[in-house]
Amino acid sequence: MKNSFGKALTLTLFGESHGEAIGCVLDGLAPGAEVDPDAIRLALSRRRPAGQISTGRREPDEFRIVSGVYEGKATGTPLCILIPNVAQHSKDYAKNAPYRPGHADFTAEMKYHGFQDPRGGGHFSGRLTAPLVAAGAILRGALAKKGIVIGTHIAAIHGVKDTPFEGSRREMEYLENAPFPTLSAEAGEKMQAEILAAREKGNSVGGILETAVSGMPAGVGEPWFDTMEGELSHALFSIPAVKGLEFGAGFGFAELYGSEANDAFICENGVIRTRTNQNGGINGGITNGMPLTFRTVIKPTPTVSVEQDTVSPDGTALRLAAGGRHDPCIVHRACIVQNSVTALVLYDALAARYGTDYFGECR
């Protein structure tokens, strides 16, 4: 199983949903990079479930950094973060249980021949996004010092749409502190009502996340096979429930003429930029200095109490209404995850382009 991502900077994930702990190792972090525990706690709090619109599993995420940091700075050696699991209900899961539709139960069985941990989805659980977020807090801090800011809002949930995203620094600052990550408070309230309505029916809903990155320099990306779109796609599709991705105008390009799809170049105060940003800040797989923009679609949480057809491992047909604790929607919790994964890709790409010390400090 490939549990590592990156070249100049590598992140490795480990652990299972109901195991003793989950965590990650960051290898290649620039020496001298700030490691702020409060920033990590804040990021984890944004991922943590809350209220009736989220799962009943409440993990405190009391992380420990066990290597790679001295006096608040990265040493440059592997940095390991451990996050204990303390709120498991393993009795809700049994080995040889029926395959849950929409989950990785069947495919994990085919790959690991029955030796996988089935409790709570094991290594395939969204619980594994917690160490991603912890690592992302460190990387986002390093990017911010270079003037690179990442922001994600909920563009839609089950057909309810947010205000269109311009990707401005002002919007990103607002989203950083928003209790529910929408630009329109009214849209946010309607989305939460939609989530609660699905919960009442024992069902779930999905949605769309929209991300913008401001301050990314031009010239980053490695064609043909490590393009900026390619690397972001590789990492973003590792987020559980992401089933679609588009950059810039995305599938909207199918409705445009070439003259409409192109972004005209202009020069302002000696800086070359484009008048529009249909291509989402990327040309030829390389950043062009405009904001990076992309959208992902998050499928509805597969664990629902509505009865569905499935089979047991021996092939016996049956009807299954899933029990246990689950989110009626994970879209709002996925915003910080998407920000974190984006930070991982950008940090790695910039370190590969300019060297690891691009993010470091010298004494």
N, C-alpha and C positions, 0 to 999 in steps of 0.2 A: 504494500500500500504506500502511495506517495503522500507523505504527510508533511513535506517541506516545500516551501516556495521561496524563490529568489536566487540571485546570483551573487552580486556584491554584498547584499544583505540577505540572510536566510532566516526564515521563521519556520520552526517545526512545532506542530501541535501534538499533544498526547493526552490520554485519559479517556474515560467513558462517563456517560451521564450519571450512572449510579456507582461508579468506582470510588476509591478513597479520595482522589483528587484529579483535577484536570490542570493543564498548564501549557506553557510554551517555552521555547528557547529561541532567543534572538542572537544570531551569530553574525558579526560584521558591523555591529553598531559602532559608530565613530567614538573613539576615546574622547572623553570630555563632554559628551552629550548629556544634557540635564535629564535626570530621572526623578520626576516629582510624584511622590506617592499620592498627594492630594489630587493631582490631575488624573491619575489612574482611578482613584475612588470615584471621582465625579463622572468619568466616562462609564464606569461600571454601573453607576446609579441610573444612567440614562438607558441602559440596556435592561435593567432589572424590572420584573413585572410589578404592576401596581393596579389596584382597583379591580372592578368587575370586567374590564376589557382585556385582562391578561390571565395567565395561568395562576392556579392556586399555589404552585410551588414557589416558595420564597427563600432563595439562597442569599445569605448575607455577603458572599463573595469577599471574605476576609483574606485577601491575597498575601503571599509572602514572596519577596524577592530574595532568592537564595544564593545568587552568584552574579558577578559581572558589574557590581556597583560598589563604589567606595566614596564616602563623603558626598553623596548625592549626585555623583557623576559616573557615567559609564566608563568602565576600565578599558573597553575594547575587546575584552574576552567574552565568551558566551554568557548572556544574561538569561537567567532562568526564573520564571514566575510560576508559583504554585497557587492554585485556588482550591481549597478543600470543598468537597461535597458534604453537606450536613443535613439536607432536607429530602433525602430520597425516600420513596415509598416503593421499595422493590417488590413488595407483595402484589402490586398491581400488574406485574409482568411475570410470565412463566415461560420456561423453555418449552419448545414444541407447541407454542400457542398458535392460533390461526394467524395467517399473514394479514397484516393491517393494510387495506388499500391505501395507496399513495405514499407508503413508507418504504424504507429500504430493507424490511424484514426478509422478503423473498430473495432479493438480489444479494444481500449479505450472506444468506444461507448458501446460495450458489457459489459465491466466491470463497467463503471461509469454511465450507463443509460442516457447518453446525458448531464450530468452535467460537464463534463471535459471542460477545456479551449482548443478550437480548433486552436487558433491562433499560427501559426508557429510550430505546434506540441505540444504546451503547455509544460507540465512537461516531455514529452518524447523527447524533442528537444536536439540536440547536444549542444545547448547553455548552458545546465546544466553541461557540462564538464568544464566550466570556474571556478566555485568554487572548483571542484576537483583538478584542476591545482594549484589554489591558496593554498589550503591545502597541496598539494603535495610538493610545494616549501619549506614549513616549515619542513615537514617530511624528505625530501631528504637532507636538511641541517643537520638534527639531525643524519641521517644515515651516512652521509659523515664524521662526527666527529668520528664515530666508524669504519671508514675505509671501509664502504660499499658504492659502487658506482653503479649507474644504467645507462645503455646506450641503446638506441633504434635507429635502422636505418631502412630505407625503403629497404627491401630485393627485392621487385619487385612491379611494377605497370603495369598492363595490359600486362604482358609478358616480359617487360623490366626488366632485373635483375641487381642488384648491385654487387659489389665485395663481396665475401663470408666474413662473420663476424667471427673474431676470439674471440671477446669479451675482448680484452686487454684494460688496462687502457689508453693506448695511443689512441686507437680508440674512447674510451668513451670521452676523453678530446677533441678530434677533433669534435665529433658529438655535443658536448655541445655548440660549437660556429659556427657550420656549418649553413649557411643561408638556405640550403635545405639539409635535413638529410640523405645524402648518403655518402658512403666512396669513391666512384668514382665520380669525377666531371662530367666525360663524361656520365656515367649512369644517373646522375641527370638531365643533359640537355635533354637526350632522354626521360626520364620520363615526364619532363615538357612539351616537345613537344607532347607527347601522351595525356596529360591532355588537352592541348589547342586544339588538333585535335578533342577530344570528345566534348569539349565546342562548337566548330564550328558546330558540328552536332546536337547540342541541347541535347547531351547525357552526360554520366558520366562513370568513370572507377574506379575500386577498386585495391587492392594490398595486399601485405604481409608485416607485421612489424616483425622484429626480435629483441629480447631484451636479454641482458646479464647483470647479476649482479655479481660484483666482491667483495670479502671480506666477504661474508656471512659465519658465523661460522657453524661448523657441530653440529648436534643435535637438530635442530629446526623443529618443525612439530608435530602434534598430531594425530597419527593413532587411530581409523580407519577413522573417518569422518571429521576430521579437518587437514588432511594431507597438506603438503606444496603445492602439485599440486591442491588439492581440494580447498584450500582457494584462491590461485591465480586464479583458474578457475572461482570460484564464483564471484570474483571482476572484472576480465577482461571481462567476458561476460556481465557486466553491462554497458560497453562502447558501445554507439550506433554504430551499423554496424559491430561489431565483430561477426562473424558467425562460426569461427573455431579456434582451439587452439591445439598445440602439443608441448611437452617438449622433449628436447634433439633431438635424431634422429627421434622421433615422428612416423609418419606413415612409415618412412623408415625402422623401425624395421621389417616390414613384409617381407623385402627382405634379411634379414641377418640370419646367423646361430647364435646359442647361443654363440659360442666362439667369434664371431665378435661383438655381441651386448653387451657382458660383458665388464666392465672397470676394467682392471687389477690393483691391488693395488701395490704401491711402497712406499718406505720411503726415503725422501730426507732431509738431515740435521735435522733428528729427527722428521720430519713432515710427517704423513701418508697422501697420496693423491692417485689419480688414474692416470694411464698413459694416458688414453683417457677420453672423457666426453660424451659418447653416451647417458647416462641417464640424462643429463642436471643438474647435481649437486644434484640429489635427489635419494635416495634409500629407499624403504619402506615408502615413504611419508615424510621422514626426510632428511634435508640437510646433505650433506657429506663433505662440505668444498670446493668443486669445484665450479666454476662459475655456477650460475643458468642460463639456456638458454631455451628460448621458442619462439614460433612464433604464431602470430595471423593473420587471414585473415580478411580484411576489405572489405565489399561488396561495389559495386558502389553506389553512392548517389542515393536514390530512386526518388528524384524530378528531372524529366527530361521534356523537352518540346517536346519530341517525343510522338505522340498520342498513348494511350494505352486503352485497354478495362477496364471498371469499372462499378460500379452502384452507384446510389444515395441512401440515407438512406431508401427510400421507395421501393428500388429494381429495379428501372428503369435503363435499360442498356443504356450506352452512351460511347462516346469516350472522353478521357481527355488528354489535353496537358497542363501540369502544368505551371503556371506562377510564379511570385514572384522571389526572389533572392535565388540562391542555388549554392553550390560548385560543379564543375565538377569532383572533387576528394577531399576526406577528409583525405587521407592516410598521407600526409605530416603534416597536423595539428594534427593528432592523436598520433604522436610520443611522444610529451610531456604529453599527456593524459595517455598513456600507462605507461610512467615512473612514473607518479604521483600515479596511481592506484597501481602499483607495490610497491611503497614506503609505501602506506597505509597498504598493507598486511604485508610487512616485519616489519614495525614498530610495528604493533599490535602483530605479532607472537613473536617478540623479547621481547616486554614488558610482554607478557603472560609467556614467558619462564624465564626471569630474573628479572621481576618486573619493574614497571613504572620508578623507579629512575635510571634504566640502562641508560636512556637518559638525566637525570637531572643533575643539578649542585647544590652543597651544599655551603653555606656561613659560 
